Amino acid sequence: MYEVWLEKSAERDLKNLPLQIFTKIIRKIKLLVKTPKPAGCRKITGSKND
């Protein structure tokens, strides 16, 4: 099983969202724990993990 870690700034931004949007995003983030590379995902280019 994987873990998903968020930057502090991302946590702050999420907390400032309306509850409905916050809940939707958190649900999607939690799915990444079970399926870290869902169908249709693409690698972000230009990141330090390239």
mmJSON file of the N, C-alpha and C atoms, coordinates in Angstrom:
{"data_MODEL":{"atom_site":{
"group_PDB":["ATOM","ATOM","ATOM","ATOM","ATOM","ATOM","ATOM","ATOM","ATOM","ATOM","ATOM","ATOM","ATOM","ATOM","ATOM","ATOM","ATOM","ATOM","ATOM","ATOM","ATOM","ATOM","ATOM","ATOM","ATOM","ATOM","ATOM","ATOM","ATOM","ATOM","ATOM","ATOM","ATOM","ATOM","ATOM","ATOM","ATOM","ATOM","ATOM","ATOM","ATOM","ATOM","ATOM","ATOM","ATOM","ATOM","ATOM","ATOM","ATOM","ATOM","ATOM","ATOM","ATOM","ATOM","ATOM","ATOM","ATOM","ATOM","ATOM","ATOM","ATOM","ATOM","ATOM","ATOM","ATOM","ATOM","ATOM","ATOM","ATOM","ATOM","ATOM","ATOM","ATOM","ATOM","ATOM","ATOM","ATOM","ATOM","ATOM","ATOM","ATOM","ATOM","ATOM","ATOM","ATOM","ATOM","ATOM","ATOM","ATOM","ATOM","ATOM","ATOM","ATOM","ATOM","ATOM","ATOM","ATOM","ATOM","ATOM","ATOM","ATOM","ATOM","ATOM","ATOM","ATOM","ATOM","ATOM","ATOM","ATOM","ATOM","ATOM","ATOM","ATOM","ATOM","ATOM","ATOM","ATOM","ATOM","ATOM","ATOM","ATOM","ATOM","ATOM","ATOM","ATOM","ATOM","ATOM","ATOM","ATOM","ATOM","ATOM","ATOM","ATOM","ATOM","ATOM","ATOM","ATOM","ATOM","ATOM","ATOM","ATOM","ATOM","ATOM","ATOM","ATOM","ATOM","ATOM","ATOM","ATOM","ATOM"],
"id":[1,2,3,4,5,6,7,8,9,10,11,12,13,14,15,16,17,18,19,20,21,22,23,24,25,26,27,28,29,30,31,32,33,34,35,36,37,38,39,40,41,42,43,44,45,46,47,48,49,50,51,52,53,54,55,56,57,58,59,60,61,62,63,64,65,66,67,68,69,70,71,72,73,74,75,76,77,78,79,80,81,82,83,84,85,86,87,88,89,90,91,92,93,94,95,96,97,98,99,100,101,102,103,104,105,106,107,108,109,110,111,112,113,114,115,116,117,118,119,120,121,122,123,124,125,126,127,128,129,130,131,132,133,134,135,136,137,138,139,140,141,142,143,144,145,146,147,148,149,150],
"type_symbol":["N","C","C","N","C","C","N","C","C","N","C","C","N","C","C","N","C","C","N","C","C","N","C","C","N","C","C","N","C","C","N","C","C","N","C","C","N","C","C","N","C","C","N","C","C","N","C","C","N","C","C","N","C","C","N","C","C","N","C","C","N","C","C","N","C","C","N","C","C","N","C","C","N","C","C","N","C","C","N","C","C","N","C","C","N","C","C","N","C","C","N","C","C","N","C","C","N","C","C","N","C","C","N","C","C","N","C","C","N","C","C","N","C","C","N","C","C","N","C","C","N","C","C","N","C","C","N","C","C","N","C","C","N","C","C","N","C","C","N","C","C","N","C","C","N","C","C","N","C","C"],
"label_atom_id":["N","CA","C","N","CA","C","N","CA","C","N","CA","C","N","CA","C","N","CA","C","N","CA","C","N","CA","C","N","CA","C","N","CA","C","N","CA","C","N","CA","C","N","CA","C","N","CA","C","N","CA","C","N","CA","C","N","CA","C","N","CA","C","N","CA","C","N","CA","C","N","CA","C","N","CA","C","N","CA","C","N","CA","C","N","CA","C","N","CA","C","N","CA","C","N","CA","C","N","CA","C","N","CA","C","N","CA","C","N","CA","C","N","CA","C","N","CA","C","N","CA","C","N","CA","C","N","CA","C","N","CA","C","N","CA","C","N","CA","C","N","CA","C","N","CA","C","N","CA","C","N","CA","C","N","CA","C","N","CA","C","N","CA","C","N","CA","C","N","CA","C","N","CA","C"],
"label_alt_id":[null,null,null,null,null,null,null,null,null,null,null,null,null,null,null,null,null,null,null,null,null,null,null,null,null,null,null,null,null,null,null,null,null,null,null,null,null,null,null,null,null,null,null,null,null,null,null,null,null,null,null,null,null,null,null,null,null,null,null,null,null,null,null,null,null,null,null,null,null,null,null,null,null,null,null,null,null,null,null,null,null,null,null,null,null,null,null,null,null,null,null,null,null,null,null,null,null,null,null,null,null,null,null,null,null,null,null,null,null,null,null,null,null,null,null,null,null,null,null,null,null,null,null,null,null,null,null,null,null,null,null,null,null,null,null,null,null,null,null,null,null,null,null,null,null,null,null,null,null,null],
"label_comp_id":["MET","MET","MET","TYR","TYR","TYR","GLU","GLU","GLU","VAL","VAL","VAL","TRP","TRP","TRP","LEU","LEU","LEU","GLU","GLU","GLU","LYS","LYS","LYS","SER","SER","SER","ALA","ALA","ALA","GLU","GLU","GLU","ARG","ARG","ARG","ASP","ASP","ASP","LEU","LEU","LEU","LYS","LYS","LYS","ASN","ASN","ASN","LEU","LEU","LEU","PRO","PRO","PRO","LEU","LEU","LEU","GLN","GLN","GLN","ILE","ILE","ILE","PHE","PHE","PHE","THR","THR","THR","LYS","LYS","LYS","ILE","ILE","ILE","ILE","ILE","ILE","ARG","ARG","ARG","LYS","LYS","LYS","ILE","ILE","ILE","LYS","LYS","LYS","LEU","LEU","LEU","LEU","LEU","LEU","VAL","VAL","VAL","LYS","LYS","LYS","THR","THR","THR","PRO","PRO","PRO","LYS","LYS","LYS","PRO","PRO","PRO","ALA","ALA","ALA","GLY","GLY","GLY","CYS","CYS","CYS","ARG","ARG","ARG","LYS","LYS","LYS","ILE","ILE","ILE","THR","THR","THR","GLY","GLY","GLY","SER","SER","SER","LYS","LYS","LYS","ASN","ASN","ASN","ASP","ASP","ASP"],
"label_asym_id":["A","A","A","A","A","A","A","A","A","A","A","A","A","A","A","A","A","A","A","A","A","A","A","A","A","A","A","A","A","A","A","A","A","A","A","A","A","A","A","A","A","A","A","A","A","A","A","A","A","A","A","A","A","A","A","A","A","A","A","A","A","A","A","A","A","A","A","A","A","A","A","A","A","A","A","A","A","A","A","A","A","A","A","A","A","A","A","A","A","A","A","A","A","A","A","A","A","A","A","A","A","A","A","A","A","A","A","A","A","A","A","A","A","A","A","A","A","A","A","A","A","A","A","A","A","A","A","A","A","A","A","A","A","A","A","A","A","A","A","A","A","A","A","A","A","A","A","A","A","A"],
"label_entity_id":["1","1","1","1","1","1","1","1","1","1","1","1","1","1","1","1","1","1","1","1","1","1","1","1","1","1","1","1","1","1","1","1","1","1","1","1","1","1","1","1","1","1","1","1","1","1","1","1","1","1","1","1","1","1","1","1","1","1","1","1","1","1","1","1","1","1","1","1","1","1","1","1","1","1","1","1","1","1","1","1","1","1","1","1","1","1","1","1","1","1","1","1","1","1","1","1","1","1","1","1","1","1","1","1","1","1","1","1","1","1","1","1","1","1","1","1","1","1","1","1","1","1","1","1","1","1","1","1","1","1","1","1","1","1","1","1","1","1","1","1","1","1","1","1","1","1","1","1","1","1"],
"label_seq_id":[1,1,1,2,2,2,3,3,3,4,4,4,5,5,5,6,6,6,7,7,7,8,8,8,9,9,9,10,10,10,11,11,11,12,12,12,13,13,13,14,14,14,15,15,15,16,16,16,17,17,17,18,18,18,19,19,19,20,20,20,21,21,21,22,22,22,23,23,23,24,24,24,25,25,25,26,26,26,27,27,27,28,28,28,29,29,29,30,30,30,31,31,31,32,32,32,33,33,33,34,34,34,35,35,35,36,36,36,37,37,37,38,38,38,39,39,39,40,40,40,41,41,41,42,42,42,43,43,43,44,44,44,45,45,45,46,46,46,47,47,47,48,48,48,49,49,49,50,50,50],
"pdbx_PDB_ins_code":[null,null,null,null,null,null,null,null,null,null,null,null,null,null,null,null,null,null,null,null,null,null,null,null,null,null,null,null,null,null,null,null,null,null,null,null,null,null,null,null,null,null,null,null,null,null,null,null,null,null,null,null,null,null,null,null,null,null,null,null,null,null,null,null,null,null,null,null,null,null,null,null,null,null,null,null,null,null,null,null,null,null,null,null,null,null,null,null,null,null,null,null,null,null,null,null,null,null,null,null,null,null,null,null,null,null,null,null,null,null,null,null,null,null,null,null,null,null,null,null,null,null,null,null,null,null,null,null,null,null,null,null,null,null,null,null,null,null,null,null,null,null,null,null,null,null,null,null,null,null],
"Cartn_x":[0.837,0.0,0.891,0.421,1.156,0.646,1.395,0.984,0.977,0.107,0.055,0.365,1.361,1.761,1.479,0.951,0.673,1.59,1.984,2.742,1.828,2.412,1.625,0.79,1.37,0.634,-0.573,-0.453,-1.585,-2.677,-2.278,-3.249,-4.017,-3.304,-3.956,-4.942,-4.512,-5.387,-6.637,-6.47,-7.626,-8.607,-8.087,-8.954,-9.759,-9.305,-10.003,-11.073,-11.185,-12.184,-13.556,-14.609,-15.943,-15.983,-16.766,-16.808,-17.072,-17.974,-18.32,-17.106,-16.373,-15.189,-14.075,-13.865,-12.866,-13.092,-14.33,-14.674,-14.39,-14.727,-14.505,-13.003,-12.203,-10.756,-10.134,-10.51,-9.963,-10.301,-11.513,-11.919,-10.997,-10.695,-9.803,-8.374,-7.909,-6.56,-6.466,-7.491,-7.493,-7.487,-8.092,-8.069,-6.648,-5.812,-4.43,-3.639,-4.047,-3.371,-3.503,-4.68,-4.929,-4.51,-4.671,-4.351,-3.51,-2.187,-1.342,-1.172,-1.457,-1.336,-2.636,-3.703,-4.988,-4.923,-5.816,-5.874,-6.008,-5.257,-5.329,-4.415,-3.695,-2.808,-1.544,-0.923,0.324,1.337,2.594,3.663,3.813,4.002,4.216,5.659,5.857,7.215,7.747,9.035,9.662,9.76,9.307,9.406,10.803,11.16,12.491,12.644,11.552,11.609,11.593,11.878,11.888,12.822],
"Cartn_y":[-1.174,0.0,1.25,2.286,3.54,4.559,5.63,6.762,8.003,8.929,10.21,11.293,12.085,13.174,14.493,15.45,16.771,17.806,18.761,19.893,20.692,21.377,22.21,23.229,23.807,24.815,24.188,22.946,22.261,21.985,21.607,21.375,22.657,23.778,25.068,25.412,25.218,25.522,24.659,23.375,22.477,22.905,23.309,23.714,24.969,25.757,26.988,26.77,25.545,25.248,25.017,25.222,24.855,23.361,22.988,21.606,20.594,20.89,19.946,19.662,20.692,20.516,19.831,20.252,19.643,18.129,17.719,16.305,15.535,16.123,15.469,15.252,16.264,16.156,15.152,15.178,14.238,12.806,12.588,11.246,10.761,11.644,11.28,11.032,11.843,11.652,10.302,9.953,8.669,7.492,7.649,6.581,6.328,7.35,7.191,6.23,6.05,5.109,3.686,3.374,2.025,1.882,2.943,2.922,4.151,4.083,5.261,5.707,4.813,5.168,4.786,5.564,5.221,5.327,4.639,4.664,6.104,6.432,7.767,8.791,8.4,9.372,9.542,10.712,10.997,11.541,11.252,11.764,13.262,13.997,15.439,15.656,16.383,16.652,17.903,17.944,19.098,19.032,17.922,17.798,17.304,17.427,16.993,15.475,14.74,13.28,12.762,13.624,13.228,12.09],
"Cartn_z":[0.0,0.0,0.0,-0.635,-0.75,0.265,0.414,1.237,0.368,0.669,-0.029,0.995,0.71,1.599,0.89,1.617,1.064,1.688,0.882,1.401,2.328,3.285,4.21,3.45,2.399,1.622,0.935,0.478,-0.145,0.883,2.101,3.167,3.484,3.554,3.829,2.717,1.476,0.344,0.367,0.674,0.736,1.82,2.967,4.081,3.767,2.803,2.437,1.37,0.867,-0.157,0.467,-0.32,0.17,0.493,1.486,1.969,0.86,-0.037,-1.11,-2.008,-2.363,-3.218,-2.431,-1.179,-0.31,-0.221,0.042,0.19,-1.094,-2.219,-3.512,-3.771,-3.488,-3.717,-2.761,-1.491,-0.515,-0.895,-1.38,-1.821,-2.947,-3.895,-5.014,-4.523,-3.589,-3.056,-2.34,-1.574,-0.867,-1.835,-3.008,-4.013,-4.519,-4.49,-4.951,-4.076,-2.835,-1.938,-2.48,-2.996,-3.521,-4.977,-5.751,-7.179,-7.506,-7.288,-7.466,-8.921,-9.86,-11.277,-11.991,-11.764,-12.382,-13.907,-14.562,-16.028,-16.51,-17.534,-18.122,-17.482,-16.43,-15.781,-16.619,-16.484,-17.186,-16.197,-16.451,-15.607,-15.839,-14.756,-14.87,-15.282,-16.355,-16.813,-16.128,-15.978,-15.365,-13.859,-13.269,-11.811,-11.446,-10.192,-9.772,-9.764,-9.968,-10.031,-11.458,-12.43,-13.844,-14.126],
"occupancy":[1.0,1.0,1.0,1.0,1.0,1.0,1.0,1.0,1.0,1.0,1.0,1.0,1.0,1.0,1.0,1.0,1.0,1.0,1.0,1.0,1.0,1.0,1.0,1.0,1.0,1.0,1.0,1.0,1.0,1.0,1.0,1.0,1.0,1.0,1.0,1.0,1.0,1.0,1.0,1.0,1.0,1.0,1.0,1.0,1.0,1.0,1.0,1.0,1.0,1.0,1.0,1.0,1.0,1.0,1.0,1.0,1.0,1.0,1.0,1.0,1.0,1.0,1.0,1.0,1.0,1.0,1.0,1.0,1.0,1.0,1.0,1.0,1.0,1.0,1.0,1.0,1.0,1.0,1.0,1.0,1.0,1.0,1.0,1.0,1.0,1.0,1.0,1.0,1.0,1.0,1.0,1.0,1.0,1.0,1.0,1.0,1.0,1.0,1.0,1.0,1.0,1.0,1.0,1.0,1.0,1.0,1.0,1.0,1.0,1.0,1.0,1.0,1.0,1.0,1.0,1.0,1.0,1.0,1.0,1.0,1.0,1.0,1.0,1.0,1.0,1.0,1.0,1.0,1.0,1.0,1.0,1.0,1.0,1.0,1.0,1.0,1.0,1.0,1.0,1.0,1.0,1.0,1.0,1.0,1.0,1.0,1.0,1.0,1.0,1.0],
"B_iso_or_equiv":[0.0,0.0,0.0,0.0,0.0,0.0,0.0,0.0,0.0,0.0,0.0,0.0,0.0,0.0,0.0,0.0,0.0,0.0,0.0,0.0,0.0,0.0,0.0,0.0,0.0,0.0,0.0,0.0,0.0,0.0,0.0,0.0,0.0,0.0,0.0,0.0,0.0,0.0,0.0,0.0,0.0,0.0,0.0,0.0,0.0,0.0,0.0,0.0,0.0,0.0,0.0,0.0,0.0,0.0,0.0,0.0,0.0,0.0,0.0,0.0,0.0,0.0,0.0,0.0,0.0,0.0,0.0,0.0,0.0,0.0,0.0,0.0,0.0,0.0,0.0,0.0,0.0,0.0,0.0,0.0,0.0,0.0,0.0,0.0,0.0,0.0,0.0,0.0,0.0,0.0,0.0,0.0,0.0,0.0,0.0,0.0,0.0,0.0,0.0,0.0,0.0,0.0,0.0,0.0,0.0,0.0,0.0,0.0,0.0,0.0,0.0,0.0,0.0,0.0,0.0,0.0,0.0,0.0,0.0,0.0,0.0,0.0,0.0,0.0,0.0,0.0,0.0,0.0,0.0,0.0,0.0,0.0,0.0,0.0,0.0,0.0,0.0,0.0,0.0,0.0,0.0,0.0,0.0,0.0,0.0,0.0,0.0,0.0,0.0,0.0],
"pdbx_formal_charge":[null,null,null,null,null,null,null,null,null,null,null,null,null,null,null,null,null,null,null,null,null,null,null,null,null,null,null,null,null,null,null,null,null,null,null,null,null,null,null,null,null,null,null,null,null,null,null,null,null,null,null,null,null,null,null,null,null,null,null,null,null,null,null,null,null,null,null,null,null,null,null,null,null,null,null,null,null,null,null,null,null,null,null,null,null,null,null,null,null,null,null,null,null,null,null,null,null,null,null,null,null,null,null,null,null,null,null,null,null,null,null,null,null,null,null,null,null,null,null,null,null,null,null,null,null,null,null,null,null,null,null,null,null,null,null,null,null,null,null,null,null,null,null,null,null,null,null,null,null,null],
"auth_seq_id":[1,1,1,2,2,2,3,3,3,4,4,4,5,5,5,6,6,6,7,7,7,8,8,8,9,9,9,10,10,10,11,11,11,12,12,12,13,13,13,14,14,14,15,15,15,16,16,16,17,17,17,18,18,18,19,19,19,20,20,20,21,21,21,22,22,22,23,23,23,24,24,24,25,25,25,26,26,26,27,27,27,28,28,28,29,29,29,30,30,30,31,31,31,32,32,32,33,33,33,34,34,34,35,35,35,36,36,36,37,37,37,38,38,38,39,39,39,40,40,40,41,41,41,42,42,42,43,43,43,44,44,44,45,45,45,46,46,46,47,47,47,48,48,48,49,49,49,50,50,50],
"auth_comp_id":["MET","MET","MET","TYR","TYR","TYR","GLU","GLU","GLU","VAL","VAL","VAL","TRP","TRP","TRP","LEU","LEU","LEU","GLU","GLU","GLU","LYS","LYS","LYS","SER","SER","SER","ALA","ALA","ALA","GLU","GLU","GLU","ARG","ARG","ARG","ASP","ASP","ASP","LEU","LEU","LEU","LYS","LYS","LYS","ASN","ASN","ASN","LEU","LEU","LEU","PRO","PRO","PRO","LEU","LEU","LEU","GLN","GLN","GLN","ILE","ILE","ILE","PHE","PHE","PHE","THR","THR","THR","LYS","LYS","LYS","ILE","ILE","ILE","ILE","ILE","ILE","ARG","ARG","ARG","LYS","LYS","LYS","ILE","ILE","ILE","LYS","LYS","LYS","LEU","LEU","LEU","LEU","LEU","LEU","VAL","VAL","VAL","LYS","LYS","LYS","THR","THR","THR","PRO","PRO","PRO","LYS","LYS","LYS","PRO","PRO","PRO","ALA","ALA","ALA","GLY","GLY","GLY","CYS","CYS","CYS","ARG","ARG","ARG","LYS","LYS","LYS","ILE","ILE","ILE","THR","THR","THR","GLY","GLY","GLY","SER","SER","SER","LYS","LYS","LYS","ASN","ASN","ASN","ASP","ASP","ASP"],
"auth_asym_id":["A","A","A","A","A","A","A","A","A","A","A","A","A","A","A","A","A","A","A","A","A","A","A","A","A","A","A","A","A","A","A","A","A","A","A","A","A","A","A","A","A","A","A","A","A","A","A","A","A","A","A","A","A","A","A","A","A","A","A","A","A","A","A","A","A","A","A","A","A","A","A","A","A","A","A","A","A","A","A","A","A","A","A","A","A","A","A","A","A","A","A","A","A","A","A","A","A","A","A","A","A","A","A","A","A","A","A","A","A","A","A","A","A","A","A","A","A","A","A","A","A","A","A","A","A","A","A","A","A","A","A","A","A","A","A","A","A","A","A","A","A","A","A","A","A","A","A","A","A","A"],
"auth_atom_id":["N","CA","C","N","CA","C","N","CA","C","N","CA","C","N","CA","C","N","CA","C","N","CA","C","N","CA","C","N","CA","C","N","CA","C","N","CA","C","N","CA","C","N","CA","C","N","CA","C","N","CA","C","N","CA","C","N","CA","C","N","CA","C","N","CA","C","N","CA","C","N","CA","C","N","CA","C","N","CA","C","N","CA","C","N","CA","C","N","CA","C","N","CA","C","N","CA","C","N","CA","C","N","CA","C","N","CA","C","N","CA","C","N","CA","C","N","CA","C","N","CA","C","N","CA","C","N","CA","C","N","CA","C","N","CA","C","N","CA","C","N","CA","C","N","CA","C","N","CA","C","N","CA","C","N","CA","C","N","CA","C","N","CA","C","N","CA","C","N","CA","C","N","CA","C"],
"pdbx_PDB_model_num":[1,1,1,1,1,1,1,1,1,1,1,1,1,1,1,1,1,1,1,1,1,1,1,1,1,1,1,1,1,1,1,1,1,1,1,1,1,1,1,1,1,1,1,1,1,1,1,1,1,1,1,1,1,1,1,1,1,1,1,1,1,1,1,1,1,1,1,1,1,1,1,1,1,1,1,1,1,1,1,1,1,1,1,1,1,1,1,1,1,1,1,1,1,1,1,1,1,1,1,1,1,1,1,1,1,1,1,1,1,1,1,1,1,1,1,1,1,1,1,1,1,1,1,1,1,1,1,1,1,1,1,1,1,1,1,1,1,1,1,1,1,1,1,1,1,1,1,1,1,1]
}}}
